[in-house]
Amino acid sequence: MRPLEIAIFNINGLRARLGQLLEWLEHEGPDVVCLQELKTPDERFPASDLERAGYGALWRGQAAWSGVTILARGEQPRAVRRALLGFEANTHSRYLEARVAGLLIESLYLPNDNPQPGPKFDYKLAWFDKLIEHAATMVNDSRPVVLAGDYNVVLTDEDIYNPRSWLKDALLQPQSRQRYAQLLAQGWTDARRVLHPDKRNYTFWDDFRQHWQTHSGLRIEHLLLNRALAPALTAAEVDTWGRGQSQASDHAPTWIELRWDRDADGGPAHPKRNTQAQRTNEG
């Protein structure tokens, strides 16, 4: 049985950072990738470039903001839903649900929506409520499920370098935190937190005041596993080297590794990263 690697990456502009994405895919070889914030319309999605890199793709684009995709190495993701239940008519491209490698995977980009209070923040909470409602139908399912994406929530003060500068931001509001806690309370496993309970787990460093250089980050990307899949979890890390590149996204790729029989689904072999070395090198 080979390990299966699932990654999430808020790329913050797919066309602008396609070269960096392809370099990361070649270097790390994740089996499944959920991208957020494509900022790319459907007709400009680089499907042929990704196909040459060995990945099938399912996507919902958007020109100015949002946009999500699911990539699968050596196979085509099979679409289940292209919008969150209750938001099918919404123009925001924030949710995809697909079957990949025997798993059900959701790629999501939960609204941030400053300023708060106000209608944008109300939209964030309404979207979060629908996600919680939908997730409740899957957490105890016998099929393995991953809720993967940018949740735009800092759950606790341990997930941010210093909360004082962010107290008015939608990321830290009690209503946002309460909803993420409510989601976890259904029985979802927060993969990186469960494996690194005492570690600062940052995935995002904004471009102000040298926050990347001083490791002043936030953890807002999460991979949540339902009860059927949680026992298969073996590793959860962040590829911080990607954040240090020139003109990089302000987010870093975040990934988990599972004991999973992808061979049964016909997935091609690929040299896997040295997980133990990766754990040693990550901050």
C-alpha positions as CSV (number, residue, x, y, z in Angstrom):
1,M,0.0,0.0,0.0
2,R,1.5,3.3,-1.1
3,P,0.8,6.6,0.8
4,L,-1.6,9.1,-0.8
5,E,-0.8,12.8,-0.5
6,I,-3.5,15.4,-0.6
7,A,-2.6,19.1,-0.7
8,I,-4.3,22.5,-0.6
9,F,-2.9,25.7,-1.9
10,N,-4.4,29.2,-2.1
11,I,-2.5,30.2,-5.2
12,N,-3.8,33.8,-5.2
13,G,-3.9,34.1,-9.0
14,L,-3.5,30.9,-11.1
15,R,-2.3,32.5,-14.4
16,A,0.2,34.7,-12.6
17,R,1.7,31.8,-10.7
18,L,1.3,28.9,-13.1
19,G,5.0,28.4,-13.4
20,Q,5.4,28.2,-9.6
21,L,2.6,25.7,-9.4
22,L,4.1,23.5,-12.1
23,E,7.5,23.6,-10.4
24,W,5.9,22.6,-7.1
25,L,3.9,19.8,-8.7
26,E,7.1,18.5,-10.3
27,H,9.1,18.8,-7.1
28,E,6.7,17.3,-4.6
29,G,4.3,15.2,-6.7
30,P,1.1,15.4,-4.6
31,D,-1.6,12.9,-5.7
32,V,-4.5,15.3,-5.2
33,V,-4.4,19.1,-5.1
34,C,-7.2,21.5,-4.1
35,L,-6.5,25.1,-5.3
36,Q,-8.3,28.2,-4.1
37,E,-8.5,31.8,-5.2
38,L,-7.8,31.1,-8.9
39,K,-8.8,34.6,-10.1
40,T,-9.1,33.0,-13.5
41,P,-12.2,32.6,-15.7
42,D,-13.2,29.1,-16.9
43,E,-12.1,29.8,-20.5
44,R,-8.5,30.7,-19.4
45,F,-8.0,27.8,-17.0
46,P,-4.7,26.1,-18.1
47,A,-6.0,22.6,-18.4
48,S,-3.6,21.6,-21.1
49,D,-0.5,22.7,-19.0
50,L,-1.7,20.7,-16.1
51,E,-2.5,17.7,-18.3
52,R,1.1,17.8,-19.6
53,A,2.2,17.8,-16.0
54,G,0.2,14.6,-15.4
55,Y,-2.9,16.0,-13.7
56,G,-6.6,15.8,-14.6
57,A,-8.6,18.8,-13.5
58,L,-12.0,19.8,-12.4
59,W,-12.6,23.6,-11.9
60,R,-14.9,26.5,-11.3
61,G,-13.2,29.7,-12.3
62,Q,-13.9,33.3,-11.6
63,A,-12.2,36.3,-13.1
64,A,-11.7,38.8,-10.3
65,W,-11.6,36.7,-7.1
66,S,-12.5,33.2,-5.8
67,G,-12.3,30.2,-8.1
68,V,-11.5,26.6,-7.0
69,T,-10.2,23.5,-8.6
70,I,-9.4,19.8,-7.8
71,L,-6.4,18.2,-9.5
72,A,-5.6,14.5,-9.6
73,R,-2.4,12.9,-10.7
74,G,-3.1,10.3,-13.4
75,E,-6.8,10.5,-13.3
76,Q,-9.8,12.8,-13.9
77,P,-11.7,13.9,-10.8
78,R,-15.4,13.0,-11.0
79,A,-17.7,15.9,-10.2
80,V,-20.3,15.4,-7.5
81,R,-21.3,19.1,-6.7
82,R,-20.1,22.3,-8.2
83,A,-21.6,24.6,-5.5
84,L,-22.4,24.4,-1.9
85,L,-25.9,23.3,-1.2
86,G,-28.0,26.4,-0.8
87,F,-25.6,28.6,-2.8
88,E,-26.1,26.9,-6.3
89,A,-27.4,30.2,-7.8
90,N,-24.6,32.3,-6.2
91,T,-22.0,33.9,-8.6
92,H,-19.1,33.2,-6.2
93,S,-17.0,30.2,-7.2
94,R,-16.1,28.8,-3.8
95,Y,-16.9,25.1,-3.7
96,L,-16.2,21.9,-5.6
97,E,-17.0,18.3,-4.5
98,A,-15.5,15.3,-6.4
99,R,-14.6,11.7,-6.2
100,V,-10.8,11.1,-6.5
101,A,-8.8,7.9,-5.7
102,G,-11.7,6.4,-3.8
103,L,-12.2,9.5,-1.6
104,L,-14.9,12.2,-1.6
105,I,-13.0,15.5,-1.6
106,E,-14.4,19.0,-1.1
107,S,-12.2,22.0,-2.2
108,L,-13.6,25.1,-0.6
109,Y,-12.7,28.8,-0.3
110,L,-14.8,30.1,2.6
111,P,-15.5,33.9,2.3
112,N,-13.3,36.2,4.5
113,D,-15.5,39.1,4.0
114,N,-14.4,42.2,5.7
115,P,-15.4,44.7,6.7
116,Q,-17.4,43.5,9.7
117,P,-20.0,44.0,10.8
118,G,-21.9,44.4,7.6
119,P,-23.5,42.5,4.7
120,K,-20.2,40.9,3.6
121,F,-19.6,39.4,7.0
122,D,-23.2,38.2,7.1
123,Y,-22.6,36.4,3.9
124,K,-19.5,34.7,5.4
125,L,-21.6,33.4,8.3
126,A,-24.5,32.3,6.1
127,W,-22.0,30.3,3.9
128,F,-20.4,28.8,7.0
129,D,-23.7,27.7,8.3
130,K,-24.5,25.9,5.1
131,L,-21.1,24.2,5.1
132,I,-21.8,23.0,8.7
133,E,-25.2,21.7,7.7
134,H,-23.7,19.8,4.7
135,A,-20.7,18.5,6.6
136,A,-23.0,17.0,9.2
137,T,-24.3,14.6,6.6
138,M,-20.8,13.3,5.8
139,V,-18.9,13.1,9.1
140,N,-20.3,9.7,10.1
141,D,-20.5,8.4,6.5
142,S,-18.7,5.1,5.9
143,R,-17.1,6.5,2.8
144,P,-13.9,8.5,3.4
145,V,-14.3,12.3,3.1
146,V,-11.9,15.3,3.2
147,L,-13.0,18.9,3.7
148,A,-10.0,20.8,2.2
149,G,-9.4,24.4,1.7
150,D,-8.9,28.0,2.9
151,Y,-11.4,28.5,5.7
152,N,-10.5,32.1,6.4
153,V,-10.7,31.5,10.2
154,V,-8.1,31.7,12.9
155,L,-9.5,29.3,15.4
156,T,-7.4,30.2,18.5
157,D,-4.7,32.6,19.4
158,E,-2.2,29.7,19.0
159,D,-2.9,29.9,15.3
160,I,-1.7,33.5,14.8
161,Y,1.7,35.2,15.6
162,N,-0.1,38.0,17.5
163,P,-3.8,38.6,17.5
164,R,-3.7,42.2,18.5
165,S,-3.3,43.6,15.0
166,W,-6.1,41.5,13.7
167,L,-8.8,41.9,16.3
168,K,-11.2,43.7,14.0
169,D,-10.6,41.3,11.1
170,A,-13.3,38.8,10.1
171,L,-10.7,36.0,10.5
172,L,-10.7,36.4,14.3
173,Q,-14.3,37.3,15.1
174,P,-16.1,35.2,17.7
175,Q,-18.8,34.3,15.3
176,S,-16.3,32.9,12.8
177,R,-14.4,31.0,15.5
178,Q,-17.5,29.5,17.0
179,R,-18.6,28.2,13.6
180,Y,-15.3,26.5,12.9
181,A,-15.4,25.0,16.4
182,Q,-19.0,23.8,15.8
183,L,-17.8,22.1,12.6
184,L,-15.0,20.3,14.4
185,A,-17.4,19.3,17.2
186,Q,-19.3,17.2,14.7
187,G,-16.4,14.8,14.7
188,W,-14.0,16.1,12.0
189,T,-10.3,15.6,12.6
190,D,-8.1,18.7,12.0
191,A,-5.2,16.9,10.5
192,R,-2.3,19.2,11.2
193,R,-3.5,20.1,14.7
194,V,-3.9,16.5,15.8
195,L,-0.4,15.6,14.7
196,H,1.2,18.8,15.9
197,P,-0.8,19.9,19.0
198,D,2.0,22.1,20.4
199,K,3.4,23.6,17.3
200,R,2.7,27.0,15.6
201,N,1.1,25.9,12.4
202,Y,1.1,28.8,10.0
203,T,-0.1,28.6,6.4
204,F,-0.4,32.3,5.5
205,W,2.0,35.2,5.8
206,D,0.8,38.6,4.4
207,D,3.1,40.9,2.6
208,F,3.1,43.7,5.2
209,R,5.9,44.5,7.7
210,Q,8.1,41.6,6.6
211,H,5.7,39.1,8.1
212,W,7.2,36.2,6.0
213,Q,10.7,37.1,7.0
214,T,9.8,37.3,10.7
215,H,7.6,34.1,10.6
216,S,4.6,36.2,11.6
217,G,1.9,34.0,10.2
218,L,-1.6,32.7,10.5
219,R,-3.1,29.2,10.1
220,I,-6.2,29.5,8.0
221,E,-5.9,26.5,5.6
222,H,-7.3,23.2,7.0
223,L,-7.7,19.6,5.9
224,L,-10.5,18.0,7.9
225,L,-11.1,14.2,7.8
226,N,-14.3,12.4,8.7
227,R,-14.4,9.5,11.1
228,A,-13.9,6.9,8.4
229,L,-10.7,8.4,7.1
230,A,-9.0,9.9,10.3
231,P,-7.3,6.6,11.3
232,A,-5.4,6.6,7.9
233,L,-3.6,9.9,8.7
234,T,0.2,9.6,8.9
235,A,1.6,13.1,8.2
236,A,0.6,16.7,7.9
237,E,3.0,19.5,6.9
238,V,3.4,22.8,5.1
239,D,5.8,23.4,2.1
240,T,7.1,26.7,3.4
241,W,9.8,26.8,0.7
242,G,7.0,27.8,-1.8
243,R,6.2,30.9,0.2
244,G,9.8,32.1,0.0
245,Q,9.9,32.2,-3.8
246,S,10.0,35.5,-5.7
247,Q,6.5,36.8,-6.4
248,A,5.0,33.9,-4.4
249,S,1.5,33.6,-3.2
250,D,1.0,34.8,0.4
251,H,-0.1,31.3,1.2
252,A,2.0,28.1,1.3
253,P,1.0,24.6,0.1
254,T,-0.3,22.5,2.9
255,W,-0.5,18.7,2.7
256,I,-1.4,15.5,4.4
257,E,-0.4,11.9,3.9
258,L,-2.7,8.9,4.2
259,R,-2.2,5.2,4.3
260,W,-4.5,4.6,1.4
261,D,-4.7,1.9,-1.3
262,R,-4.7,4.1,-4.4
263,D,-3.3,1.2,-6.4
264,A,-6.8,-0.3,-6.3
265,D,-7.9,2.8,-8.3
266,G,-5.2,2.5,-10.9
267,G,-3.1,5.5,-9.9
268,P,0.4,5.8,-11.3
269,A,3.5,5.3,-9.2
270,H,5.4,8.4,-8.2
271,P,8.5,8.9,-6.0
272,K,7.2,10.2,-2.7
273,R,8.9,12.9,-0.6
274,N,10.9,12.0,2.5
275,T,8.2,12.6,5.1
276,Q,10.5,12.3,8.1
277,A,13.0,14.7,6.6
278,Q,10.2,17.1,5.8
279,R,9.0,17.0,9.4
280,T,12.5,17.8,10.5
281,N,12.9,20.8,8.2
282,E,9.5,22.5,8.7
283,G,9.2,25.3,11.2
